[in-house]
Amino acid sequence: MSQAEVPASVTLRRVYVLDTNVLLDDPKAIFTFEEHDVVIPMTVIEEVDQFKKQLNELGRNARTISRYLDKLRERGSLREGVKLRGGGCLKVRSVARDVGKPPYWGPDNNDNRILQMALMEHEERGDETVVTMVTRDTNMRLKCDALGVPSEDYQGGMIRVDTEFSGVREITVEGSWIDALYEHGEGSADEFADLHPNECVILKEEEGRKSAVGRVTTDKRLIRPVRRRRDNVWGISPRNKEQEFAIELLLDDDVKLVTLNGVAGTGKTLLALACGLKKVADDEIYRKLLVSRPIFPLGRDMGFLPGDVEQKLNPWMKPIFDNLELLLSTRTAGQGKTREPNYAYLLDKKILEVEPLTYIRGRSLPQQYLIVDEAQNLTAHEVKTILTRAGEGTKVVLTGDPEQIDNPYVDSRSNGLTYVVERFKDTALAGHVTLHKGERSELAELAAKLM
């Protein structure tokens, strides 16, 4: 009887063979399966060793894995197996003999050596034990399936996403409810289930033309109207309800964390910059507008860039500067066609600071308006590092599109932006809006839909 044919009523012992990408994604993965046996192939240790000198999160994770395994080694032999607190056993093994390979077996590379370990474990333990390969690598899972080896994606680094939560909800109410909302400036939210703090709502009359837009209070007891702004924000006016909601959250000093996601051209970065400049330069609520983004190239990387840090950073921050030029052009529109928008003044006066996330670790950022663009390329650990830098009086804005990820080590469920949206949706300090309608241009919106 093969492993795939084991009846559901039979409880078998399980062995999990961990791939390198699992440990580099989450060093604590070795403790996730404590009630079962865990096998780490020697090839995985060798691959981890290649990352330990890197000065990024992969390097930190590689060093953390080594420390965890070294502490386990102090409790016993990794070759013979070290008992885990949950009752299982952890071993580090090398492939000591050939196993029955199919004729279509691939080249002698690291992936196939790790896969060979899973086959060897199955041969040695027999059908009474379920041997499962745990890997984040899609191709590795395909190979496992072709060889009849059970495989799983590692779920520890992912988050169960509420696909219904966009930060904006449409609710059907009676016309009298909408009248009372505007008359009293608030309405009871008790009759509506599952509302989140700071969630934005579109209220519509079931039969009629009455409608209203509002926002749920932090205690989830009331809905207060969101009134259309009569003045623009640094030359920018909302073009749709989602942008109205975004501006409402971006300008609310009590909302310390705002997350905006949406497809290209929906105005996420532009709105965040406009509101940040208003709060820093006009209202002087914050000392500085700090804008940052992770450095991941689109397509083939051009290699090292010449010059100092500012010159190296300029190509990566060009999208930020493009948005700043657009904002400044609206404020100088009546001052002659030859006048060039100049954001250098904002940089010189320290109103605006643009820098990579590389240097944020260890810093403390009090009384600042912090915008992190392209946050979908961050891991959950990196986002945690950013949020824990926020000092007293700091507001953090994360923008990005989970469908445009350039970081090969995260996906739509494990990236930092999605992680924050899901974890903070029930907190009073956070607000979220998903923007759907593209406003960059007719062509940009059509491309986002069709491609």
Buried (B, 14 or more C-beta within 10 A) or exposed (E): EEBEEBEEEEEEEBBBBBBBBBBBBBBEBBBBBBEBBBBBBBBBBEBBEEBBEEEEBBBBBBBBBBEBBEEBEEEEEBEEBBEBEEEBBBBBBEBEEEBEEEEEBEEEEBBBBBBBBBBBBBEEBEEEBBBBBBBBBEEBBEBBEEBEBBBEBBEBBBBEBEEEBBBBBEBEBBBEBBBBBBEEEBBEBEEBEEBBBBBBBBBBBEEEEBBBBBBBBBEBEBBBBBEEEEEEBBBBBBEBBBBBBBBBBBBBEEBBBBBBBBBBBBBBBBBBBBBBBBBBBEEEBBBBBBBBBBBBEEEEEEEEEEEEEEEBBEEBBEEBBEBBEBBBEBEBEEEEEEEEBEBEEBBEEEBBBBBBBEEBEEEEBEBBBBBBBBBBBBBBBBBBBBBEBBEEBBBBBBBBBBEBBBBEBBBBBBBBBBBBBBBBBEBBBBBBBBBBBBBBEEEBBEBBEEE
